[in-house]
Amino acid sequence: MSTTLVTGSAGFIGTHLCLRLAKEGVSVVGVDSFNDYYEVGHKEQRAELLASAGIPVIRTDVCNLENMTEIVNTHSVTRICHLAAQAGVRYSLENPFAYQKSNLEGFLTILELCRQQDIPKLVYASSSSVYGGNKKVPFSESDPVDHPVSLYAATKKANELMAHTYTHLYGFQTVGLRFFTVYGPWGRPDMAYWSFTKKMLAGQPIPVFNHGDMMRDFTYIDDVINGVVSALNAEGLEPYEIFNLGNHRCEKLGHFIDVLADCLGVDVQKELLPMQPGDVYQTYADVTHAQEKLGYDPKTPIEVGLKHFTDWYRAEIGA
């Protein structure tokens, strides 16, 4: 039986993807390094969730080509969804070499793995951050992405270029997915909505950058997973593809915070701060390309998605 390999499987999106694929009867094997960018316990909990669904998560670094080759051969892997990466815009300002290692060397290892083991299809995570400070909205895949404003964004743009090169040279299909501010249950504690929730429930003020005057295309996890699964399964794609996976709704950060406070039933205290280095004012996805080729159809408004998240947070995290 052929198997789908998911890297970063103990991460936020990786966990949801593995569970969805397994539910659909797909054989899945996960790989994760369990690094300490945020509390490892959250990754351990997700791995336990996957184990309870019969999904193995192998602890290894994706930069280790020998280990990755053994995994591919042992589990008869026929396609890869590469989600493992060093995340975080602000963290990239302080720890640049973590991004060189994971996002560049790690991605090159996956490309070489596909080449050497004749894996015909690679789906991988890119990011809306590649659009940098582009003023034209909504962002389209055909827009120029030559001016990243963080190292994280630069590594994601580099991944797209590397994928293009390997597709051109060796013929296997690569599909890059530009994710737009994904949120939901089992998310990452370093994400703003999680830290906002924690502080709000503790009665603490929350830091709001650029005085709340930022726009984001907040995208609920279930909608994103629908897009990832479609990208894995879609027939008739070009050898090299890039897709936006966003909600196609641009929300002001201040409104997002107010909806979150309503879901929690608390009053919010805002500490208004200036824009942070590496941040962008606005993200907004044109999802026409994904609609046409993947049947992608995001449906979840923030009022619904944040309610799902806060219900999960109270049940699993407490307060």
C-alpha positions as CSV (number, residue, x, y, z in Angstrom):
1,M,0.0,0.0,0.0
2,S,1.4,3.4,-1.0
3,T,2.0,5.9,1.8
4,T,1.9,9.7,2.2
5,L,4.8,11.2,4.2
6,V,4.0,14.3,6.1
7,T,6.9,16.3,7.6
8,G,6.2,18.5,10.5
9,S,3.5,16.1,11.5
10,A,3.5,17.1,15.2
11,G,3.0,20.7,14.1
12,F,-0.3,22.6,13.9
13,I,-1.2,22.0,10.2
14,G,0.7,18.7,10.0
15,T,-1.4,17.2,12.8
16,H,-4.7,18.2,11.2
17,L,-3.5,17.0,7.8
18,C,-2.5,13.5,9.1
19,L,-5.8,13.1,10.9
20,R,-7.8,14.0,7.8
21,L,-5.8,11.7,5.5
22,A,-6.1,8.8,7.9
23,K,-9.9,9.4,8.2
24,E,-10.1,9.2,4.4
25,G,-8.3,5.8,4.5
26,V,-4.9,7.0,3.4
27,S,-1.8,5.4,4.8
28,V,0.2,8.1,6.5
29,V,3.6,8.3,8.2
30,G,4.8,11.4,10.0
31,V,8.2,12.9,10.7
32,D,9.0,15.7,13.2
33,S,12.1,16.9,14.9
34,F,10.2,18.1,18.0
35,N,12.4,21.2,18.3
36,D,11.9,23.7,21.1
37,Y,10.9,26.8,19.2
38,Y,7.8,26.6,21.4
39,E,6.8,24.3,24.3
40,V,7.7,20.8,23.2
41,G,4.8,19.4,25.3
42,H,2.3,20.8,22.7
43,K,4.0,18.7,20.0
44,E,4.1,15.7,22.2
45,Q,0.3,16.0,22.8
46,R,-0.3,16.2,19.1
47,A,1.9,13.2,18.5
48,E,-0.1,11.3,21.1
49,L,-3.3,12.3,19.3
50,L,-1.8,10.9,16.0
51,A,-0.7,7.7,17.7
52,S,-4.2,7.1,19.0
53,A,-5.3,7.3,15.4
54,G,-2.7,4.7,14.4
55,I,-0.4,7.3,12.7
56,P,3.3,6.8,13.5
57,V,5.4,9.9,14.0
58,I,9.1,9.3,13.6
59,R,11.4,11.6,15.5
60,T,14.2,12.8,13.1
61,D,15.5,15.9,11.4
62,V,14.4,16.4,7.8
63,C,18.0,17.5,7.1
64,N,19.2,13.9,7.6
65,L,18.9,12.5,4.1
66,E,20.0,9.0,5.2
67,N,17.2,8.7,7.8
68,M,14.6,10.2,5.4
69,T,15.6,7.8,2.7
70,E,15.2,4.8,5.0
71,I,11.7,6.1,6.0
72,V,10.6,6.5,2.4
73,N,11.8,3.0,1.5
74,T,10.5,1.3,4.7
75,H,7.0,2.8,4.4
76,S,6.7,2.7,0.5
77,V,6.2,6.4,0.3
78,T,4.8,7.6,-3.0
79,R,4.1,11.3,-2.2
80,I,5.3,13.9,0.3
81,C,3.7,16.8,1.9
82,H,6.5,18.9,3.4
83,L,5.3,21.1,6.2
84,A,8.3,21.1,8.5
85,A,10.0,24.5,8.7
86,Q,11.2,27.0,11.2
87,A,8.2,29.4,11.6
88,G,7.9,32.9,12.9
89,V,8.7,36.3,11.4
90,R,10.1,38.0,14.5
91,Y,12.1,34.9,15.6
92,S,13.9,35.1,12.3
93,L,15.4,38.5,13.2
94,E,17.0,37.0,16.3
95,N,17.8,33.5,15.2
96,P,18.6,33.6,11.4
97,F,20.7,30.4,11.2
98,A,17.7,28.3,12.4
99,Y,16.0,29.4,9.2
100,Q,19.1,28.6,7.1
101,K,19.2,25.1,8.6
102,S,15.5,24.1,8.6
103,N,14.0,26.1,5.7
104,L,16.9,26.0,3.2
105,E,18.9,22.9,4.0
106,G,15.9,20.9,5.1
107,F,14.0,21.8,1.9
108,L,17.0,20.9,-0.3
109,T,17.1,17.5,1.5
110,I,13.5,16.9,0.6
111,L,14.0,17.9,-3.0
112,E,17.0,15.5,-3.2
113,L,14.9,12.8,-1.5
114,C,12.3,13.1,-4.2
115,R,14.9,13.1,-7.0
116,Q,16.8,10.1,-5.6
117,Q,13.8,8.0,-4.7
118,D,11.7,8.9,-7.7
119,I,8.9,10.5,-5.7
120,P,6.5,11.9,-8.4
121,K,4.8,14.6,-6.3
122,L,5.9,17.0,-3.6
123,V,3.4,19.4,-2.0
124,Y,5.1,21.9,0.3
125,A,4.3,24.9,2.6
126,S,5.1,28.3,1.4
127,S,3.7,31.5,3.0
128,S,1.8,34.7,2.3
129,S,4.8,36.4,3.7
130,V,6.5,36.1,0.3
131,Y,4.3,39.0,-0.9
132,G,6.2,41.3,1.4
133,G,5.0,44.9,1.4
134,N,3.1,44.6,-1.9
135,K,0.4,47.3,-2.1
136,K,-1.9,45.7,-4.7
137,V,-4.6,43.6,-3.0
138,P,-5.8,40.9,-3.0
139,F,-2.5,39.1,-3.5
140,S,-2.4,37.0,-6.6
141,E,0.1,34.2,-7.5
142,S,1.1,36.1,-10.6
143,D,2.2,39.2,-8.5
144,P,5.9,39.9,-8.1
145,V,7.4,38.6,-4.9
146,D,10.9,40.0,-5.1
147,H,10.9,42.2,-2.0
148,P,10.5,40.1,1.2
149,V,10.7,42.0,4.4
150,S,11.9,39.2,6.7
151,L,14.3,36.4,6.5
152,Y,11.5,33.9,7.1
153,A,9.8,35.3,3.9
154,A,13.0,35.1,2.0
155,T,13.5,31.4,2.8
156,K,9.9,30.7,1.7
157,K,10.5,32.5,-1.6
158,A,13.8,30.6,-1.9
159,N,11.8,27.3,-1.5
160,E,9.6,28.2,-4.4
161,L,12.7,28.9,-6.6
162,M,14.4,25.7,-5.5
163,A,11.2,23.7,-6.3
164,H,11.0,25.3,-9.7
165,T,14.6,24.3,-10.5
166,Y,14.1,20.7,-9.4
167,T,10.9,20.4,-11.4
168,H,12.6,21.8,-14.5
169,L,15.7,19.5,-14.1
170,Y,14.2,16.3,-12.9
171,G,10.5,16.3,-13.9
172,F,8.7,15.5,-10.6
173,Q,5.7,17.7,-9.7
174,T,6.0,20.4,-7.1
175,V,3.0,22.2,-5.6
176,G,3.7,25.2,-3.3
177,L,0.9,26.4,-0.9
178,R,1.0,30.0,0.3
179,F,-0.8,29.8,3.7
180,F,-2.5,33.0,5.0
181,T,-2.6,33.4,8.8
182,V,-3.9,29.9,9.7
183,Y,-5.7,29.6,13.1
184,G,-7.7,27.0,15.0
185,P,-7.6,24.2,17.6
186,W,-4.2,22.6,18.3
187,G,-2.5,25.8,17.0
188,R,0.9,27.2,17.8
189,P,1.3,29.0,21.2
190,D,3.5,31.6,19.6
191,M,0.7,32.8,17.3
192,A,-1.0,36.0,18.2
193,Y,-4.5,34.6,18.7
194,W,-3.2,32.0,21.2
195,S,-1.2,34.5,23.3
196,F,-4.1,37.0,23.1
197,T,-6.4,34.3,24.5
198,K,-4.0,33.4,27.3
199,K,-3.6,37.0,28.4
200,M,-7.3,37.9,28.1
201,L,-8.3,35.0,30.4
202,A,-5.6,36.1,32.9
203,G,-7.0,39.6,32.8
204,Q,-3.7,41.0,31.4
205,P,-3.4,43.6,28.6
206,I,-2.5,42.3,25.2
207,P,0.2,43.9,22.9
208,V,-1.4,45.3,19.7
209,F,1.1,46.3,17.1
210,N,0.6,49.2,14.8
211,H,-2.2,50.3,17.2
212,G,-4.4,47.5,15.7
213,D,-4.4,49.1,12.3
214,M,-3.3,45.9,10.4
215,M,-5.3,43.8,8.0
216,R,-5.0,40.0,7.9
217,D,-6.6,37.2,5.9
218,F,-7.4,34.9,8.9
219,T,-7.9,31.4,7.6
220,Y,-9.5,28.6,9.6
221,I,-7.6,25.3,9.8
222,D,-10.3,23.1,8.3
223,D,-10.5,25.3,5.2
224,V,-6.7,25.1,4.8
225,I,-6.7,21.3,5.2
226,N,-9.3,21.0,2.5
227,G,-7.0,22.9,0.2
228,V,-3.9,20.8,1.1
229,V,-5.8,17.5,0.6
230,S,-7.0,18.8,-2.8
231,A,-3.5,19.7,-3.8
232,L,-2.3,16.2,-2.9
233,N,-5.1,14.5,-4.8
234,A,-5.6,16.9,-7.8
235,E,-5.1,15.6,-11.3
236,G,-4.2,17.7,-14.3
237,L,-2.0,20.3,-12.5
238,E,1.0,21.8,-14.1
239,P,4.4,20.3,-13.2
240,Y,5.1,23.4,-11.1
241,E,2.2,25.1,-9.3
242,I,1.8,27.8,-6.6
243,F,-1.6,28.3,-4.9
244,N,-2.8,30.8,-2.3
245,L,-4.7,29.2,0.5
246,G,-6.5,32.0,2.3
247,N,-10.0,32.9,3.5
248,H,-10.4,35.6,0.8
249,R,-11.7,37.9,3.6
250,C,-9.5,40.7,4.9
251,E,-10.2,41.6,8.6
252,K,-8.8,44.4,10.7
253,L,-6.7,43.1,13.6
254,G,-8.7,45.2,16.1
255,H,-12.0,43.5,14.9
256,F,-10.4,40.1,15.2
257,I,-9.4,40.8,18.8
258,D,-12.9,42.1,19.6
259,V,-14.5,38.9,18.2
260,L,-12.0,36.8,20.2
261,A,-12.9,38.7,23.4
262,D,-16.7,38.1,22.7
263,C,-16.1,34.4,22.2
264,L,-14.2,34.3,25.6
265,G,-16.8,36.5,27.3
266,V,-14.2,38.9,28.6
267,D,-13.3,42.6,28.4
268,V,-10.0,43.2,26.6
269,Q,-7.2,45.6,27.6
270,K,-5.1,46.7,24.6
271,E,-1.5,47.9,24.9
272,L,-1.1,49.9,21.7
273,L,2.4,49.6,20.2
274,P,4.1,50.6,16.9
275,M,4.7,48.3,14.0
276,Q,7.3,45.6,14.5
277,P,10.3,45.0,12.1
278,G,9.4,42.4,9.6
279,D,5.7,42.8,9.8
280,V,3.5,43.8,6.9
281,Y,0.4,46.0,7.0
282,Q,-1.9,43.7,5.1
283,T,-2.4,40.2,3.8
284,Y,-5.3,39.3,1.5
285,A,-5.5,36.3,-0.7
286,D,-6.9,36.1,-4.2
287,V,-7.9,32.4,-4.2
288,T,-9.3,32.3,-7.8
289,H,-6.4,29.9,-9.0
290,A,-7.1,27.5,-6.1
291,Q,-10.8,27.6,-6.7
292,E,-10.4,26.8,-10.4
293,K,-7.8,24.0,-10.1
294,L,-8.4,22.6,-6.6
295,G,-12.0,23.3,-6.0
296,Y,-10.9,25.3,-3.0
297,D,-13.8,27.0,-1.2
298,P,-13.1,28.6,2.2
299,K,-16.3,29.0,4.2
300,T,-15.4,29.7,7.8
301,P,-15.9,33.3,9.1
302,I,-13.8,34.4,12.1
303,E,-16.9,34.4,14.3
304,V,-17.3,30.7,13.8
305,G,-13.6,29.8,13.6
306,L,-12.7,31.6,16.8
307,K,-15.6,30.1,18.7
308,H,-14.3,26.6,17.7
309,F,-10.8,27.7,18.9
310,T,-11.9,29.1,22.2
311,D,-14.1,26.1,23.0
312,W,-11.2,23.9,22.3
313,Y,-8.8,26.1,24.4
314,R,-11.0,26.0,27.5
315,A,-11.4,22.2,27.2
316,E,-7.8,21.4,26.5
317,I,-5.7,24.2,28.0
318,G,-8.0,25.4,30.8
319,A,-9.2,28.7,32.2
